[in-house]
Amino acid sequence: MDWEEYLYREHSPATIARWAKGLRYFRFCRAYGGHQNDGDRLLVALSDPALDPDMFQPAVPTIRNGRLELWLSDTYYVTDSVVDSAREIERLIPGELVIDPPLDDKHCVCPKYYPQIWA
């Protein structure tokens, strides 16, 4: 299976593009899969790890490498309701603190790796 087949196995290119364009800060991140036991998620990274993560519920907070990461998923999947939750949380996110991309590789659907979506 090539990368694009894997990226779009669960969601169509049109769905992922709609989600990507409809979110300001959260990015769709495709699972690494295999033995990683991870799932697809929406992810945003903020440069201030001292922010109160409770204000971003229901996002799951993680502090990693001096930054606050917030992620959302429905178990192992991203759904329209997860995207709706992300839109609500984005209203609370200070844009100047956003680190983009939050995951710096092709698993992260962001302008750096998929500029054609935002073209």
C-alpha positions in Angstrom: 0.0 0.0 0.0 1.4 3.4 -0.9 1.2 6.5 1.3 -1.9 8.1 -0.3 -3.8 4.8 0.0 -3.0 4.7 3.7 -3.7 8.4 4.3 -7.1 8.2 2.7 -8.1 4.7 3.7 -10.5 5.9 6.5 -11.6 9.2 5.0 -11.8 10.5 1.4 -9.5 13.3 0.2 -12.6 15.6 0.0 -13.5 14.9 3.7 -9.9 15.5 4.9 -9.7 18.7 2.8 -13.0 19.9 4.2 -11.8 19.4 7.7 -8.4 21.0 7.0 -9.9 24.1 5.5 -12.6 24.3 8.3 -10.0 24.4 11.1 -7.6 27.2 11.9 -5.2 25.5 14.3 -6.0 21.8 14.7 -4.5 19.5 12.1 -5.6 16.0 11.1 -2.8 13.6 11.9 -3.0 10.1 10.4 -2.0 7.3 12.8 1.4 5.7 12.5 -0.3 2.4 12.9 1.3 -1.0 13.2 2.7 -1.6 16.6 2.4 2.0 17.6 -1.2 1.4 18.9 -2.1 5.0 18.0 -5.1 6.4 16.2 -6.0 9.2 13.9 -6.4 12.5 15.8 -6.7 16.3 15.5 -3.7 17.9 17.1 -2.6 21.4 18.0 0.6 22.5 19.7 1.0 25.6 21.8 4.3 27.2 22.8 3.3 27.9 26.4 3.1 24.7 28.4 1.9 26.7 31.5 -1.5 27.3 30.0 -4.4 25.7 32.0 -5.3 22.6 29.9 -8.7 22.4 31.6 -9.8 25.4 29.6 -9.5 23.4 26.4 -11.7 20.4 27.4 -12.6 17.9 26.0 -9.1 17.9 24.3 -6.5 15.7 25.9 -3.4 17.6 27.0 0.1 16.4 26.8 3.2 18.4 27.7 6.1 17.4 25.4 9.3 19.1 24.4 8.4 22.3 26.3 5.0 22.7 24.6 1.4 22.0 25.3 -0.2 19.6 22.9 -3.9 19.2 22.7 -5.5 16.3 20.8 -9.0 15.0 20.0 -10.3 11.8 18.6 -13.2 9.4 18.9 -11.2 6.4 20.2 -8.9 5.8 17.2 -10.8 7.9 14.6 -11.6 11.5 13.7 -15.3 12.1 13.0 -17.3 15.2 12.2 -18.3 15.6 15.8 -14.6 15.6 16.8 -14.0 18.4 14.2 -17.0 20.3 15.7 -15.4 20.1 19.1 -12.1 21.3 17.7 -13.8 24.3 16.2 -15.2 25.2 19.6 -11.8 24.8 21.3 -10.1 26.9 18.6 -12.1 30.0 19.9 -10.1 29.8 23.1 -6.7 29.2 21.6 -4.3 32.2 21.5 -3.2 32.1 17.8 0.2 33.7 18.5 1.1 30.6 20.6 0.3 28.0 17.9 3.2 25.9 16.6 2.4 24.8 13.0 2.8 22.0 12.1 2.2 20.3 15.4 3.7 17.1 14.1 6.4 17.8 11.6 6.0 14.9 9.1 3.7 13.7 6.4 1.3 12.2 8.9 0.2 15.8 9.7 -2.2 17.3 7.1 -0.9 20.9 7.2 0.1 23.5 4.6 3.8 22.5 4.8 3.1 18.9 3.6 -0.2 19.3 1.7 -0.2 22.8 0.3 -2.5 21.7 -2.5 -5.4 21.5 0.0 -5.1 25.2 0.9 -4.3 26.4 -2.7 
